[in-house]
Amino acid sequence: MTARQRRILLVACLASLAIIWLHFYTNQSFSTLQRAANLPDLFIENLMWQQFSDQGETSRQLHADRLEQWPGEPDARLHEPRLTLVDSRQQRWRASARNGRISETQAALLLEQQVKLVRERENGNLVLNTELLRIADRGDVAETDQPVVLESGSWHVSADGFRAELGGQRLELRGNVRGIHE
C-alpha cells in the first residue's frame, strides 16, 4: 500500500467517523427538542386562586389539580377544576369538571367533560349536568349550547342548551325542553 493510498484511506475513515458522529448528535438533539415540545411552558400543581368582593369577602374561589400553559396556546389548561362563587344575591354556586380552560384575560372559565353546576340552598339544591359550560369572568352568567340535564327537588328537566344569570334568578333552557315531575 502506497503512502497516497494510506492517506486516502485515513481521510475516508475520518470522514466516516465524522458522519457517524454527526448522525448521532443530530438525532440526540432532535429527540431532546421533541421531548421539550411535549411539555408545557409552565405548570402549577394544586392551584388555589381567590377573588374578593369590594367588601373584602371571598366572592370566587378556583381550585384545580393542575394548571398548564402550553406554547402557542393563549388559554391555560386546567385539570379537575372546582369553582365556588357567590352571586349578587349571596347564593353559593359550585362548579366542577374533568378539564377546563381559563383565558389569558380571565374573561371566562370554560369547563369541559362531566360538568356539574350546583346551587346550594337550604330547601333543596339545583343541579345541572352537561359536557361544556362557560362561566363569565364575574360569575354572573353561565351558558352552554350542549345538552343539559337539570334536577331540582322532584323535577328532572333536559334541554339542548342553557343560559343563566346566576344572581338574577333567570334561567333559560334552549330547545327540545322535556321535564318530568316525580
Residue pairs with C-beta under 8 A, 6 or more apart in sequence:
1 9
37 71
40 68
40 69
40 70
40 71
40 77
41 69
41 70
41 71
42 67
42 68
42 69
43 66
43 67
43 68
43 69
44 66
44 67
45 65
45 66
46 63
46 64
46 65
46 66
47 62
47 63
47 64
47 65
47 66
47 67
47 78
48 61
48 62
48 63
49 61
49 62
50 58
50 60
50 61
50 62
51 58
51 59
51 60
51 61
52 58
52 59
53 59
53 86
57 86
58 86
59 85
59 86
59 139
60 83
60 84
60 85
60 86
60 139
61 83
61 84
61 85
62 81
62 82
62 83
62 102
62 109
63 81
63 82
63 83
64 78
64 79
64 80
64 81
64 82
64 100
65 79
65 80
66 78
66 79
66 80
67 76
67 77
67 78
67 79
67 102
68 76
68 77
68 79
69 76
69 77
70 77
74 103
74 104
75 101
75 102
75 103
75 104
75 110
76 101
76 102
76 104
77 99
77 100
77 101
78 99
78 100
78 101
78 102
79 98
79 99
80 96
80 97
80 98
80 99
81 95
81 96
81 97
81 99
81 100
81 109
81 111
82 94
82 95
82 96
83 93
83 94
83 95
83 96
83 109
83 111
83 135
83 139
84 92
84 93
84 94
84 95
85 92
85 93
85 95
85 135
85 139
85 166
86 92
86 93
87 93
87 139
87 140
87 166
87 167
88 140
88 166
88 167
88 168
89 167
89 169
91 119
91 120
91 121
91 166
91 167
92 119
92 120
93 117
93 118
93 119
93 120
93 139
93 166
94 116
94 117
94 118
94 120
95 111
95 115
95 116
95 117
95 118
95 133
95 135
95 142
96 111
96 115
96 116
97 111
97 112
97 113
97 114
97 115
97 116
97 133
98 112
98 113
98 114
99 111
99 112
99 113
100 109
100 110
100 111
100 112
101 109
101 110
101 112
102 108
102 109
102 110
103 110
106 137
107 136
107 137
108 134
108 135
108 136
108 137
109 134
109 135
109 137
110 132
110 133
110 134
110 135
111 132
111 133
111 134
111 135
112 131
112 132
113 131
114 129
114 131
115 128
115 129
115 130
115 131
115 132
115 133
115 144
116 127
116 128
116 129
117 127
117 128
117 130
117 133
117 142
118 125
118 126
118 127
118 128
119 125
119 126
119 166
124 152
124 153
125 152
126 150
126 151
126 152
127 150
127 151
127 152
128 148
128 149
128 150
128 151
128 162
129 148
129 149
129 150
129 151
130 144
130 146
130 147
130 148
130 149
130 162
131 144
131 146
131 147
132 144
132 145
132 146
133 142
133 143
133 144
134 142
134 143
134 144
135 141
135 142
136 142
139 166
140 165
140 166
140 167
140 168
141 163
141 164
141 165
141 166
142 162
142 163
142 164
142 166
143 161
143 162
143 163
143 164
144 161
144 162
145 160
145 161
145 174
146 161
147 158
147 159
147 160
147 161
148 158
148 159
148 160
148 161
148 162
148 173
149 156
149 157
149 158
150 156
150 157
150 158
150 159
150 162
150 173
151 157
154 181
154 182
155 179
155 180
155 181
156 179
156 180
156 181
156 182
157 173
157 177
157 178
157 179
157 180
158 176
158 177
158 178
158 179
159 173
159 174
159 175
159 176
159 177
159 178
160 174
160 175
160 176
160 177
161 173
161 174
161 175
162 171
162 172
162 173
162 174
163 171
163 172
163 174
164 170
164 171
164 172
